[in-house]
Amino acid sequence: MKDRKVGGLGEMDIPLLADPTHAISRSYGALIEDPDDEACGVTMRATYIIDPNGVLRHMHCNDLPVGRNVPEVLRLVQAF
């Protein structure tokens, strides 16, 4: 856990997961797969909010140079 004061998320009471096989990023269109792109095989910065019933409620995908806004993601999780 990385403290929010130093750029982390702090204590989280929601599930998070990683995608080391790129199965999720490929399924949701966030994986760069163009063989002519030097970033081929890299996942764009994406956030998915999926409700307990498995329904995708929110998807946000940014190109590589742009990060995510953690307070906005937390606001959306609370809203859903």
N, C-alpha and C positions, 0 to 999 in steps of 0.2 A: 504494500500500500504506500502510495506517495501522497503526502499532505497536499491539500488544495492550495495552501499558501505558496507552494513551490511548483505549481503547475499540474499536480495530480488530481485525482478524483476524491481523495479522502475516503472515509468509511462509506461503503456502499451496501445497501440492503436490497439490491436488485441483481439478477443474474447477468453475467457478462461471459462472453466466450471468444475464443480465438479461432482462426480459420487457416491453419497451417497447410492444408491440402488445397486451398482455394476453391473448395466446392461451393461454399456459400457465396463468395464474391463472384464466381462465375455464374451461378444461378440468378443472382440479382443484377448482373450486368456491370459490376464494379471492377472486374479484372481486365487489365490491359492485355489484349491478346493479339494485337497487330504485330506480326513478326518484323515489320519495318520500323516499329517504334522502339527506341532504345530502352524504354521502360517495360517492354513486353515481359509478362509474368509477374508484374507488380500490381498490387491492388490499390485502387484510388482510396482516398480517405472517406470511408463510408460509415454511416450509422443506421441501424435498423431497429425500430421499436416494434416488437411483436407481442401481442397481448397473450394472456394465458390460454386462449383458445386457438393459438397458432395463426391469428390473423395479423398480417402486416399492417400496422397502423401508421407508420411513418418510415420513409427512406430518404436519406440525404447523402449525396455523393459529391465530393469535391475533387478537383484535379490535384495532383501531387503537391504543388507549392502551397496549397491552401489547407489550413488546419480546421479543427472543429471548435465550436463554441460550447464549452462544457456547461456553463450556466443555462444556455438555451436548450441543450439536450436534457438536462435535469428538469427544466420547466416543462418540456414536452412529456417526459415520463410522468410527471405529476399530473399533467392535464389529462393524459389518457388513463 
